[in-house]
Amino acid sequence: MRGWMGKFRSLFLFGALTLLLAGCGEENLSALKPKGYGAELLLDLMLISIAIMIFVFIIVMAIYAFVLVRYREKKGQEHIIPKQTEGNKTLEVIWTVIPIILLLVLAIPTVQATFDLADKSTQGDEGVITIDVTANQYWWQFTYADQEIATSQELYIPTGERVYLNMKSSDVIHSFWLPSIAGKMDTNPGENMNTMYLEAYEEGVYWGHCAELCGPSHSLMDFRVIAVSQDEYDQWVEDMKNIDPEATPETTTAQEGQELFNNNCMSCHAIGGASAGVGPNLANFGNREKIAGILEPTKENLVDWIVHPDEIKPGNQMPTEIVSEEEASKIADYLLQLQHSDVGTDVPTQNEDE
């Protein structure tokens, strides 16, 4: 009895912890509160699947309970064998047809949603936004080819509009996952280009993540999508197109930092324009919500990132010991004053006001 009770307690504790931990996580990285067309379709499919599983579970448990009660062994009837039902054609048809019906109930909307989410009929039409997405270890590049704009880690889109993403990887397989708006799509190295679209219902900052194990810093490969109104998006595009990378900073230390940046960092990075080297485009860096996708935007964190990038994101491609800590401080002053557009800086993070 004691052994049985010990196993029961362990099982109960495990079940309770599983239920408790199921509620942990980031609220703004959830597929259960859709804020976009694709995410809404996916949630509907999940709800249909859950409803079918609950239905099957209830029916099976009801039959199980009935059999336990109806055919339990009774005193004086220990040797009575219940009537056997093998070969019963009616039962065979029932438990064959019902699963087929349940599969069709799930399969039909799933196939419809699959074709809907793969629809590219409006891509290339006038006014339709197409963005090239390149996944790297461990950051994201977003290139608005028609606008000659490039950003990294933060993707700006207008609400209520379908925005197409042409996706590839520069190294290994990654997976673009934006649960609140559109679900996920793999990004592959080579010539294989995958396409998906985003359609955000509301203004807000939506969190995304790489959903494919891609190296030691896979869990740190975050990005953000900032959805704004059409007018604000147009203003953002105008601001980003008019960036002057040679503009002189106001403070002396930032000016020194600009010179250090040009001498040590421009071979990998760019300020404005649609192209960069092997590193992220740092346009509008001073308005980013995160440094390297994960750090709070403080000067101390930025200096630490410049000097010790591999300690923060192991395995990333940013070289170490290029500049001293004092030089990194000046470069940080320069980068933090790169505030080319204020659009989106007052947009709330998704669900923070709910």
C-alpha positions as CSV (number, residue, x, y, z in Angstrom):
1,M,0.0,0.0,0.0
2,R,2.8,2.4,0.9
3,G,4.5,1.9,-2.5
4,W,1.2,2.4,-4.3
5,M,0.5,5.6,-2.4
6,G,4.0,6.9,-3.1
7,K,3.5,6.4,-6.8
8,F,0.1,8.1,-6.6
9,R,1.6,11.2,-4.8
10,S,4.4,11.5,-7.4
11,L,1.9,11.2,-10.2
12,F,-0.3,13.8,-8.6
13,L,2.6,16.2,-8.0
14,F,3.8,15.8,-11.6
15,G,0.3,16.5,-12.9
16,A,-0.1,19.6,-10.7
17,L,3.3,21.0,-11.7
18,T,2.5,20.4,-15.4
19,L,-0.8,22.3,-15.0
20,L,0.9,25.1,-13.1
21,L,3.9,25.5,-15.5
22,A,1.5,25.4,-18.5
23,G,0.5,29.0,-17.5
24,C,4.0,30.3,-17.5
25,G,5.6,32.2,-20.4
26,E,5.4,35.5,-22.2
27,E,1.8,36.7,-22.7
28,N,2.9,38.6,-25.9
29,L,4.4,35.4,-27.4
30,S,1.2,33.4,-27.4
31,A,-1.0,31.9,-30.1
32,L,-4.0,32.0,-27.8
33,K,-4.7,35.7,-28.3
34,P,-4.6,36.2,-32.0
35,K,-4.1,39.7,-33.4
36,G,-3.8,38.8,-37.0
37,Y,-5.6,36.9,-39.8
38,G,-3.2,33.9,-39.9
39,A,-3.1,33.5,-36.1
40,E,-6.9,33.6,-36.0
41,L,-7.1,30.8,-38.5
42,L,-4.6,28.7,-36.6
43,L,-6.4,29.2,-33.3
44,D,-9.7,28.1,-34.9
45,L,-8.0,24.9,-36.0
46,M,-6.6,24.3,-32.5
47,L,-10.0,24.7,-31.0
48,I,-11.6,22.3,-33.4
49,S,-8.8,19.7,-32.6
50,I,-9.3,20.2,-28.9
51,A,-13.1,19.8,-29.2
52,I,-12.7,16.6,-31.2
53,M,-10.2,15.2,-28.6
54,I,-12.5,16.1,-25.7
55,F,-15.4,14.5,-27.5
56,V,-13.5,11.2,-28.1
57,F,-12.1,11.3,-24.5
58,I,-15.6,11.6,-23.0
59,I,-17.1,8.8,-25.2
60,V,-14.2,6.4,-24.4
61,M,-14.4,7.1,-20.7
62,A,-18.1,6.7,-20.7
63,I,-17.8,3.3,-22.4
64,Y,-15.0,2.3,-20.1
65,A,-17.0,3.2,-17.0
66,F,-20.1,1.3,-18.4
67,V,-18.0,-1.8,-19.0
68,L,-16.4,-1.7,-15.5
69,V,-19.8,-1.5,-13.9
70,R,-21.9,-3.6,-16.1
71,Y,-19.4,-6.5,-16.6
72,R,-17.6,-6.5,-13.3
73,E,-17.1,-9.8,-11.6
74,K,-19.9,-10.6,-9.1
75,K,-19.9,-13.0,-6.2
76,G,-21.1,-16.4,-7.3
77,Q,-20.5,-15.6,-11.0
78,E,-16.8,-15.9,-11.1
79,H,-16.8,-18.3,-14.0
80,I,-19.4,-16.6,-16.2
81,I,-17.9,-15.2,-19.4
82,P,-19.8,-12.2,-20.9
83,K,-21.2,-12.6,-24.4
84,Q,-18.4,-11.9,-26.9
85,T,-18.9,-9.4,-29.7
86,E,-16.1,-10.0,-32.1
87,G,-17.2,-10.1,-35.7
88,N,-20.2,-7.7,-34.9
89,K,-20.6,-5.9,-38.2
90,T,-22.6,-3.1,-36.7
91,L,-19.9,-2.3,-34.1
92,E,-17.2,-2.6,-36.8
93,V,-19.0,0.0,-39.0
94,I,-19.6,2.4,-36.1
95,W,-16.0,2.5,-34.9
96,T,-14.7,2.8,-38.4
97,V,-17.1,5.5,-39.7
98,I,-17.0,7.7,-36.6
99,P,-13.2,8.3,-36.8
100,I,-13.5,9.0,-40.5
101,I,-16.1,11.6,-39.8
102,L,-14.0,13.2,-37.1
103,L,-10.9,13.3,-39.4
104,L,-13.0,14.9,-42.1
105,V,-14.3,17.5,-39.7
106,L,-10.6,18.5,-38.9
107,A,-9.2,17.9,-42.4
108,I,-11.5,20.1,-44.4
109,P,-10.9,23.3,-42.5
110,T,-7.2,22.4,-42.2
111,V,-6.8,22.1,-46.0
112,Q,-8.8,25.3,-46.6
113,A,-6.6,27.2,-44.1
114,T,-3.4,25.8,-45.7
115,F,-4.4,27.0,-49.1
116,D,-5.6,30.3,-47.7
117,L,-2.3,31.0,-45.8
118,A,-0.3,30.0,-48.9
119,D,-2.3,32.4,-51.1
120,K,0.1,34.8,-53.1
121,S,-2.4,36.0,-55.6
122,T,-2.0,39.7,-54.6
123,Q,1.8,39.6,-54.2
124,G,3.3,41.9,-56.8
125,D,0.2,44.1,-57.1
126,E,0.7,47.8,-57.0
127,G,0.8,49.1,-53.4
128,V,1.3,45.6,-51.9
129,I,4.3,45.5,-49.6
130,T,6.9,42.7,-50.0
131,I,9.8,42.4,-47.6
132,D,12.9,40.2,-47.9
133,V,13.6,38.4,-44.6
134,T,17.1,36.9,-44.1
135,A,17.7,34.8,-41.0
136,N,21.3,34.8,-39.5
137,Q,22.9,33.4,-36.5
138,Y,21.3,34.9,-34.4
139,W,19.5,37.9,-35.8
140,W,17.0,38.9,-38.5
141,Q,17.4,41.2,-41.4
142,F,14.4,42.9,-43.0
143,T,14.9,44.5,-46.4
144,Y,12.2,46.6,-48.0
145,A,13.6,46.2,-51.5
146,D,11.1,48.6,-53.3
147,Q,11.8,51.3,-50.7
148,E,15.6,50.8,-50.4
149,I,15.2,50.4,-46.6
150,A,16.8,47.8,-44.4
151,T,16.3,47.2,-40.7
152,S,17.3,44.4,-38.3
153,Q,15.5,42.9,-35.4
154,E,12.4,45.2,-35.7
155,L,10.0,44.9,-38.6
156,Y,7.5,47.7,-39.3
157,I,4.2,47.0,-41.0
158,P,0.9,48.8,-41.5
159,T,-2.2,47.4,-39.9
160,G,-5.1,46.0,-42.0
161,E,-2.8,45.4,-44.9
162,R,-1.4,42.1,-46.2
163,V,2.4,42.2,-46.1
164,Y,4.3,39.4,-47.9
165,L,7.6,38.1,-46.6
166,N,10.1,36.3,-48.9
167,M,12.2,34.3,-46.5
168,K,15.6,32.7,-46.6
169,S,18.6,31.9,-44.4
170,S,22.3,33.0,-44.8
171,D,23.6,30.0,-42.8
172,V,21.5,27.2,-41.2
173,I,17.8,26.4,-41.1
174,H,15.9,28.9,-38.9
175,S,12.1,29.3,-38.4
176,F,10.3,32.6,-38.4
177,W,7.6,32.3,-35.7
178,L,5.2,35.2,-35.0
179,P,2.4,33.4,-33.0
180,S,0.2,36.5,-32.4
181,I,-0.2,37.4,-36.1
182,A,0.7,34.5,-38.5
183,G,2.3,31.4,-37.1
184,K,5.6,30.1,-38.4
185,M,7.6,29.5,-41.6
186,D,11.1,27.9,-42.1
187,T,13.9,29.9,-43.6
188,N,16.3,27.7,-45.6
189,P,19.9,28.3,-46.9
190,G,20.5,28.3,-50.6
191,E,18.0,29.2,-53.3
192,N,14.9,27.8,-51.6
193,M,12.7,30.8,-50.8
194,N,9.6,30.5,-48.7
195,T,6.8,33.0,-48.7
196,M,4.2,33.9,-46.1
197,Y,2.1,37.0,-45.3
198,L,1.3,39.0,-42.3
199,E,-1.9,40.9,-41.6
200,A,-2.1,42.6,-38.3
201,Y,-5.5,43.7,-37.0
202,E,-4.3,46.2,-34.3
203,E,-1.4,48.5,-33.7
204,G,1.1,47.1,-31.3
205,V,4.5,45.5,-30.7
206,Y,4.4,41.8,-31.4
207,W,7.1,39.4,-30.3
208,G,8.6,36.8,-32.6
209,H,11.2,34.1,-32.1
210,C,13.2,31.6,-34.1
211,A,11.4,28.2,-33.7
212,E,14.1,26.0,-35.2
213,L,17.2,24.9,-33.2
214,C,20.0,26.7,-35.0
215,G,22.9,26.8,-32.6
216,P,24.0,27.6,-29.0
217,S,22.1,31.0,-29.0
218,H,18.9,29.7,-30.6
219,S,16.8,30.7,-27.5
220,L,18.1,34.3,-27.8
221,M,17.1,34.8,-31.4
222,D,14.2,37.2,-31.0
223,F,12.6,39.9,-33.1
224,R,9.7,42.3,-32.9
225,V,7.1,43.4,-35.4
226,I,5.8,46.9,-34.9
227,A,2.3,47.4,-36.4
228,V,1.3,51.0,-37.0
229,S,-1.4,52.8,-38.9
230,Q,-1.0,53.3,-42.6
231,D,-0.3,57.0,-42.1
232,E,2.4,56.3,-39.5
233,Y,3.9,53.6,-41.7
234,D,4.1,56.0,-44.6
235,Q,5.8,58.5,-42.3
236,W,8.3,55.8,-41.1
237,V,9.1,54.9,-44.7
238,E,9.8,58.6,-45.5
239,D,12.0,59.0,-42.4
240,M,14.0,55.9,-43.2
241,K,14.5,56.8,-46.8
242,N,15.9,60.2,-45.9
243,I,18.6,59.0,-43.4
244,D,21.9,60.7,-43.8
245,P,24.6,58.3,-42.5
246,E,27.2,61.1,-42.7
247,A,25.2,63.4,-40.4
248,T,27.4,64.9,-37.7
249,P,26.3,64.0,-34.1
250,E,25.7,66.8,-31.6
251,T,28.1,65.7,-28.8
252,T,31.9,65.4,-29.1
253,T,31.9,61.8,-27.7
254,A,29.3,60.8,-30.3
255,Q,31.4,62.4,-33.0
256,E,34.4,60.4,-31.9
257,G,32.2,57.3,-31.7
258,Q,31.1,57.9,-35.3
259,E,34.7,58.0,-36.5
260,L,35.5,54.9,-34.5
261,F,32.4,53.2,-35.9
262,N,33.3,54.1,-39.5
263,N,36.9,52.8,-39.1
264,N,36.1,49.6,-37.2
265,C,32.4,48.6,-37.9
266,M,31.4,49.8,-41.4
267,S,32.8,46.7,-43.1
268,C,30.0,44.7,-41.4
269,H,27.3,47.2,-40.7
270,A,25.5,50.0,-42.4
271,I,23.5,53.1,-41.4
272,G,20.5,53.5,-43.7
273,G,20.1,52.2,-47.2
274,A,19.0,48.7,-48.2
275,S,22.2,46.9,-47.9
276,A,24.8,46.0,-45.2
277,G,27.7,43.7,-44.8
278,V,27.6,40.5,-42.8
279,G,26.1,42.4,-39.8
280,P,22.8,44.1,-39.1
281,N,21.8,47.5,-40.5
282,L,21.8,49.8,-37.6
283,A,19.5,52.5,-38.9
284,N,17.3,54.0,-36.2
285,F,19.3,52.0,-33.6
286,G,18.6,54.5,-30.8
287,N,14.9,53.8,-30.9
288,R,15.1,50.1,-30.6
289,E,13.4,48.4,-27.7
290,K,16.2,45.8,-27.3
291,I,19.9,45.6,-28.0
292,A,20.9,42.4,-29.8
293,G,17.2,41.4,-29.5
294,I,17.5,40.6,-25.8
295,L,19.1,43.4,-23.8
296,E,17.6,46.5,-22.3
297,P,18.6,49.5,-24.4
298,T,21.1,51.0,-21.9
299,K,24.6,52.3,-22.7
300,E,26.1,49.8,-20.2
301,N,24.5,46.9,-22.0
302,L,25.5,48.2,-25.4
303,V,29.1,48.6,-24.3
304,D,29.1,45.1,-22.9
305,W,27.6,43.8,-26.2
306,I,30.3,45.6,-28.3
307,V,33.2,44.3,-26.2
308,H,31.9,40.8,-25.2
309,P,29.3,39.7,-27.8
310,D,30.1,36.0,-27.5
311,E,29.5,36.0,-23.8
312,I,26.0,37.4,-24.4
313,K,25.1,35.4,-27.6
314,P,27.5,32.4,-27.8
315,G,28.3,31.4,-31.4
316,N,27.3,34.7,-33.0
317,Q,29.4,36.1,-35.8
318,M,30.3,39.4,-34.3
319,P,34.1,39.7,-33.7
320,T,35.5,40.4,-30.2
321,E,38.2,42.7,-29.0
322,I,37.9,45.0,-32.0
323,V,37.9,48.1,-29.8
324,S,38.6,48.8,-26.2
325,E,36.0,49.4,-23.6
326,E,36.6,53.2,-23.7
327,E,36.2,53.2,-27.5
328,A,33.1,51.0,-27.2
329,S,31.6,53.7,-24.9
330,K,32.1,56.4,-27.5
331,I,30.6,54.1,-30.2
332,A,27.7,53.5,-27.9
333,D,27.1,57.2,-27.5
334,Y,27.0,57.5,-31.3
335,L,24.7,54.5,-31.9
336,L,22.2,55.5,-29.2
337,Q,21.7,58.9,-30.8
338,L,20.6,57.3,-34.1
339,Q,17.0,58.1,-33.8
340,H,15.9,58.7,-37.3
341,S,12.2,58.1,-36.8
342,D,9.9,58.4,-33.8
343,V,7.1,56.3,-35.4
344,G,6.2,53.3,-33.3
345,T,8.0,54.5,-30.1
346,D,4.7,55.0,-28.3
347,V,3.0,51.8,-29.6
348,P,2.2,49.5,-26.6
349,T,3.5,46.0,-26.5
350,Q,0.8,43.5,-27.4
351,N,-1.5,42.7,-24.4
352,E,0.2,44.9,-21.9
353,D,-3.0,46.9,-21.5
354,E,-5.3,43.9,-21.2
